[in-house]
C-alpha cells in the first residue's frame, strides 16, 4: 500500500484554552474537513466563553522557529493566519512566509474578541496593510475589521461592496467582507480578481444563538482547508460558509461555558456516530 498523501494546513494564530477559537478551533476545522493541521503560536490570550482576562506575548524568535520547524519538514497546501497582536509579530510572519514562498494564505485580521476585548495593538494595523495584504490569497474581515483597515465606518451592504473593492486594491487575490453583524440574513460580500474584479454575494438565514465564539476563526480555517484540497477561491468560500452555517446551527443546542459558547465543529461526524452507536 502506498503512503497516503494528506492535505496539510498550518495555522499561525493565537491560543484559546476554552477550545472555541484560535488554533484550537482551526485544528478542529482542519480535521473536520479532511486536512492535517499544524500550528505556530503567535500570542497566548487567557480566555474562556466570558472573555479575555490576560494576553501574554510570544517572542518573535520563538514564533519564527515554530514556523521554520514546520515548513522545513513538510510543505503546506495552505496557511491560515489569525491573531497576531503586535507589529513585530506581523513583520516576522510576512518575512518568513515570503522566504518560503508560501501559497494559499488566508488572513483573518483578528482585532476584537466576541466579548469586545481588543486583540490587536493599534500600531499593528499599518503593518498588516503594508506587509501581509500583498501576500494574502483571501482576506476575511468582519465589518469592524474592514472599518479599521479602511479608516471609515462600514455599516450596510453598499458600504460592504465598496469596502471589498477598496481592500482588494491593497494586494489580496480575494476579499470576503463578512456581514454577520448586520440585521437580517448573514450576507457576505466576496470580491475576486479573476483577472477582472468580480462581486459575489453569499447569503444564509440568520441562526438565533449566542454560541458564536470562534466563528471568524472557523470560517477562515475552513476556507484554508478547502483551498488546500484544491478548490477554487469561489468554491472554497462557498463551501466554508456552508460548513460554518451547519456548525452554528448544530452548536446552538450546546451548553458550554457561561458566555458565548462555541460552534459545533464536528457536527456531521457526531451525527453519524449517534446513528451508529456500535462504531
C-alpha positions as CSV (number, residue, x, y, z in Angstrom):
1,X,0.0,0.0,0.0
2,X,1.4,3.4,-1.0
3,X,1.8,6.2,1.5
4,X,-1.3,8.3,1.5
5,X,-0.7,12.0,0.9
6,X,-2.6,14.3,3.3
7,X,-3.7,17.8,2.7
8,X,-1.6,19.9,5.2
9,X,-2.6,23.3,6.6
10,X,-0.6,25.5,9.0
11,X,-2.4,27.9,11.4
12,X,-0.4,30.8,12.6
13,X,-2.6,32.2,15.3
14,X,-3.4,32.7,19.0
15,X,-4.4,30.4,21.8
16,X,-7.8,29.7,23.2
17,X,-7.8,27.3,26.2
18,X,-11.6,27.1,26.1
19,X,-11.3,25.4,22.7
20,X,-13.7,27.5,20.7
21,X,-11.4,29.9,18.8
22,X,-7.8,30.4,17.9
23,X,-5.6,27.5,17.0
24,X,-7.9,25.1,18.8
25,X,-10.8,26.0,16.5
26,X,-8.5,25.9,13.5
27,X,-7.3,22.4,14.2
28,X,-10.8,21.1,14.8
29,X,-11.9,22.7,11.5
30,X,-9.0,21.3,9.5
31,X,-9.7,17.8,10.9
32,X,-13.4,18.0,10.3
33,X,-12.7,18.9,6.6
34,X,-10.2,16.2,5.9
35,X,-6.9,18.1,6.4
36,X,-3.9,17.5,8.6
37,X,-3.4,20.6,10.8
38,X,-0.2,22.1,12.2
39,X,0.3,25.1,14.4
40,X,2.6,28.1,15.2
41,X,1.5,30.1,18.3
42,X,1.7,33.9,17.9
43,X,0.3,35.0,21.3
44,X,-1.3,33.5,24.4
45,X,-4.6,35.0,25.5
46,X,-6.1,33.7,28.7
47,X,-9.8,33.4,27.9
48,X,-13.0,31.5,28.2
49,X,-16.5,31.9,26.9
50,X,-16.9,35.1,29.0
51,X,-13.9,37.0,27.6
52,X,-10.2,37.6,27.7
53,X,-8.5,38.2,31.1
54,X,-4.9,38.5,30.0
55,X,-2.7,38.4,27.0
56,X,0.9,37.0,27.1
57,X,3.2,37.8,24.2
58,X,5.3,35.2,22.3
59,X,8.9,36.3,21.4
60,X,9.3,36.8,17.7
61,X,12.3,34.4,17.6
62,X,10.2,31.7,19.2
63,X,7.5,32.2,16.5
64,X,9.9,32.1,13.7
65,X,11.5,28.9,15.0
66,X,8.0,27.3,15.2
67,X,7.1,28.2,11.6
68,X,10.5,27.2,10.2
69,X,10.3,23.8,12.0
70,X,7.1,23.1,10.2
71,X,7.9,24.5,6.8
72,X,11.3,22.9,6.6
73,X,9.8,19.5,7.4
74,X,6.6,19.4,5.4
75,X,5.3,21.6,2.5
76,X,1.9,23.2,3.3
77,X,-1.0,23.2,1.0
78,X,-2.5,26.3,2.7
79,X,-1.8,28.6,5.6
80,X,-4.3,30.3,7.8
81,X,-3.3,33.4,9.8
82,X,-5.3,34.6,12.8
83,X,-4.4,36.7,15.8
84,X,-1.1,38.4,15.5
85,X,-1.4,41.1,18.2
86,X,1.6,43.3,17.5
87,X,3.7,44.8,14.8
88,X,6.9,42.8,15.3
89,X,4.9,39.5,15.0
90,X,3.2,40.7,11.8
91,X,6.5,41.6,10.2
92,X,8.1,38.3,11.2
93,X,5.2,36.3,9.8
94,X,5.3,38.2,6.5
95,X,9.1,37.9,6.2
96,X,9.2,34.1,6.8
97,X,6.2,33.3,4.5
98,X,7.8,35.3,1.8
99,X,11.1,33.4,2.3
100,X,9.4,30.0,2.0
101,X,7.1,31.1,-1.0
102,X,4.0,30.1,1.0
103,X,0.8,29.6,-1.0
104,X,-2.9,29.8,-0.3
105,X,-2.7,32.2,2.5
106,X,-5.9,33.1,4.3
107,X,-5.7,36.1,6.6
108,X,-8.4,36.6,9.3
109,X,-7.4,40.1,10.6
110,X,-8.4,39.4,14.2
111,X,-8.8,42.7,16.1
112,X,-11.6,42.3,18.6
113,X,-12.8,39.2,20.5
114,X,-16.5,38.2,20.6
115,X,-16.6,39.6,24.1
116,X,-15.4,43.0,22.9
117,X,-11.8,42.7,24.2
118,X,-9.1,44.3,21.9
119,X,-6.8,41.7,20.4
120,X,-4.6,43.9,18.1
121,X,-2.5,46.8,19.0
122,X,-3.4,50.0,17.1
123,X,0.0,50.5,15.6
124,X,-0.1,47.0,14.1
125,X,-2.9,47.8,11.6
126,X,-0.5,49.6,9.2
127,X,1.9,46.6,9.3
128,X,-1.0,44.3,8.2
129,X,-1.8,46.5,5.3
130,X,1.9,47.0,4.2
131,X,3.4,43.6,4.9
132,X,0.6,40.9,4.9
133,X,-2.1,42.0,2.5
134,X,0.3,41.9,-0.6
135,X,0.9,38.2,0.0
136,X,-2.6,37.2,1.1
137,X,-4.8,35.0,-1.1
138,X,-8.0,35.6,0.8
139,X,-8.7,38.3,3.4
140,X,-11.7,37.8,5.7
141,X,-12.6,40.9,7.7
142,X,-15.8,41.4,9.6
143,X,-17.5,44.9,9.5
144,X,-15.4,46.2,12.4
145,X,-12.2,44.9,11.0
146,X,-12.9,46.3,7.5
147,X,-13.7,49.6,9.1
148,X,-10.4,49.6,10.9
149,X,-8.4,48.7,7.8
150,X,-10.0,51.4,5.7
151,X,-10.4,54.1,8.4
152,X,-14.2,54.5,7.8
153,X,-17.4,53.0,9.0
154,X,-18.8,50.0,7.2
155,X,-22.5,49.6,8.1
156,X,-24.6,48.4,5.2
157,X,-24.4,46.2,2.0
158,X,-23.4,49.1,-0.3
159,X,-20.6,50.1,2.0
160,X,-19.5,46.4,2.2
161,X,-19.2,46.1,-1.5
162,X,-17.2,49.3,-1.7
163,X,-15.0,48.1,1.1
164,X,-14.3,44.8,-0.6
165,X,-13.3,46.7,-3.8
166,X,-11.1,49.0,-1.9
167,X,-9.4,46.3,0.2
168,X,-8.6,44.1,-2.8
169,X,-6.6,47.1,-4.2
170,X,-4.2,46.6,-1.2
171,X,-3.0,43.2,-2.6
172,X,-5.2,40.2,-1.7
173,X,-6.4,38.0,-4.6
174,X,-9.8,37.9,-2.9
175,X,-11.7,39.7,0.0
176,X,-14.7,38.5,1.9
177,X,-16.3,41.2,3.9
178,X,-18.5,39.4,6.4
179,X,-21.9,40.8,7.3
180,X,-22.7,38.7,10.4
181,X,-23.2,41.9,12.4
182,X,-25.8,43.3,10.0
183,X,-29.5,42.8,10.8
184,X,-31.4,40.2,8.8
185,X,-29.7,37.4,6.9
186,X,-26.0,36.7,7.1
187,X,-24.8,38.3,3.9
188,X,-21.1,38.2,2.9
189,X,-19.6,40.2,0.1
190,X,-16.8,38.4,-1.9
191,X,-14.6,40.3,-4.3
192,X,-12.4,38.4,-6.7
193,X,-9.6,39.2,-9.1
194,X,-10.4,36.8,-11.9
195,X,-8.5,38.6,-13.6
196,X,-11.2,41.3,-13.7
197,X,-12.9,42.3,-10.5
198,X,-16.0,40.2,-9.7
199,X,-18.5,40.7,-6.8
200,X,-20.4,37.7,-5.4
201,X,-22.9,37.9,-2.6
202,X,-23.2,34.8,-0.3
203,X,-26.3,34.7,1.9
204,X,-27.6,32.3,4.6
205,X,-30.5,32.7,7.0
206,X,-29.5,34.0,10.5
207,X,-29.5,31.4,13.2
208,X,-30.6,32.7,16.6
209,X,-28.0,31.6,19.1
210,X,-25.4,33.1,21.4
211,X,-23.0,30.2,20.7
212,X,-20.9,32.1,18.1
213,X,-17.5,32.1,19.8
214,X,-14.8,31.4,17.2
215,X,-17.0,31.8,14.1
216,X,-14.4,34.0,12.3
217,X,-11.6,31.6,13.1
218,X,-13.7,28.7,12.0
219,X,-14.7,30.3,8.7
220,X,-11.2,31.3,7.7
221,X,-9.8,27.9,8.7
222,X,-12.5,26.2,6.6
223,X,-11.6,28.4,3.6
224,X,-7.9,27.4,4.0
225,X,-8.9,23.7,4.3
226,X,-10.8,23.8,1.0
227,X,-8.0,25.7,-0.7
228,X,-5.6,23.0,0.5
229,X,-7.8,20.4,-1.1
230,X,-7.7,22.1,-4.5
231,X,-11.0,24.0,-4.6
232,X,-11.1,27.4,-6.3
233,X,-11.4,30.5,-4.3
234,X,-15.1,30.9,-5.0
235,X,-15.9,27.3,-4.2
236,X,-13.7,27.4,-1.1
237,X,-15.6,30.4,0.3
238,X,-19.0,28.9,-0.6
239,X,-18.1,25.5,1.0
240,X,-16.7,27.2,4.1
241,X,-19.8,29.3,4.6
242,X,-22.0,26.2,4.2
243,X,-19.8,24.3,6.8
244,X,-19.9,27.2,9.2
245,X,-23.7,27.6,8.9
246,X,-24.1,23.9,9.8
247,X,-21.7,24.2,12.7
248,X,-23.5,27.2,14.1
249,X,-26.9,25.5,13.7
250,X,-25.7,22.4,15.5
251,X,-23.9,24.4,18.2
252,X,-27.0,26.3,19.3
253,X,-28.1,23.3,21.2
254,X,-24.9,23.0,23.2
255,X,-24.3,24.4,26.7
256,X,-20.6,25.0,27.1
257,X,-19.5,27.8,29.5
258,X,-21.4,30.7,30.9
259,X,-20.9,33.2,28.0
260,X,-20.7,32.9,24.2
261,X,-20.3,29.2,23.5
262,X,-18.5,27.7,20.5
263,X,-19.9,26.3,17.3
264,X,-20.1,22.5,16.8
265,X,-17.0,21.8,14.6
266,X,-17.7,18.0,14.2
267,X,-21.5,18.1,13.9
268,X,-21.5,15.9,10.8
269,X,-19.3,13.3,12.4
270,X,-21.2,13.3,15.7
271,X,-24.5,12.9,13.8
272,X,-23.0,9.8,12.1
273,X,-21.8,8.4,15.4
274,X,-25.2,9.0,17.1
275,X,-26.8,6.8,14.4
276,X,-24.1,4.1,14.6
277,X,-23.6,3.5,18.3
278,X,-21.8,0.2,17.7
279,X,-19.0,2.0,15.8
